[in-house]
Amino acid sequence: MTTGDVQNTSVSIAGAAGAGAYDWPGIVADLNRLLRLRTTPIGMKMFATKEEMEAIPKIRRPNSIHTMDQIVSMASRIGWTVGATRESFVGAQCGAVIGLHPRDDEWLSGDRMKGVWFETLEDSSAHQHAMHTVPFGQYEAVAVSPLTAGRLDPPDICLIYANPAQTILMINGLQWSGYKNFEWGCVGESACADSWGRALKLREPSVSIPCFAERRYGAVPDDELLLATPPEFVPKMIAGLEALSRNGLRYPIPAYGVQMDARAGLGYSYGS
């Protein structure tokens, strides 16, 4: 067993709520009202068998070979419900992040990235070992779908693309009650390991800077970040956003003016 395998053996995906526990149209309406999102919030769900995935109503299966970034964006940019298996992906990198390809010695070597993203094979291997991935062997398929469609109820994780100002307010919303100092890493290329890989593996909210591949193949705009989170954190986040909004801390964030006396603005929030 490799070091990479040991890193992932104790993790499993288990949603905290059963089907029907979430009002997805209401949740997405709240997110759009509070944040004015321009990209569709979506869900991602892992399936033990391909047949379970294919039983999802109105699911589409790709006819071509894709990256996982493309599969995700078919849901977030076009609004489709899409399912994929290991055979759907152009290479091992996409499948490994969601547990559909093993973290075997060849994958962990990083050989394909040497000279492309990293100078040495040692650098490439270090990158592969650093990635958050779902354990291999538990799942055969994955599906993504707009949250409002309710077809993955509940999804294992929710994916919310947003600009930096919207993203920090979502983080603030999560921190409103039961404060936690969020600490996230950045593997660089293959940043899906920082978002959906990490959220699936650790069952925690995770923020990433979408990488070159996500922007090139997934059409993620230059100004968007990605928040991936298990669904049970979303109502808490919305409650926090509501509280912040009542305090005047809301999106869009109005520019105060770099030469203005700051006391009036700060006084509104903190008192004189």
Summary of the structure (lengths in Angstrom):
residues: 272
radius of gyration: 19.5
end to end distance: 61.7
largest distance: 63.0
contacts: 877
relative contact order: 0.18
helix: 42%
strand: 13%
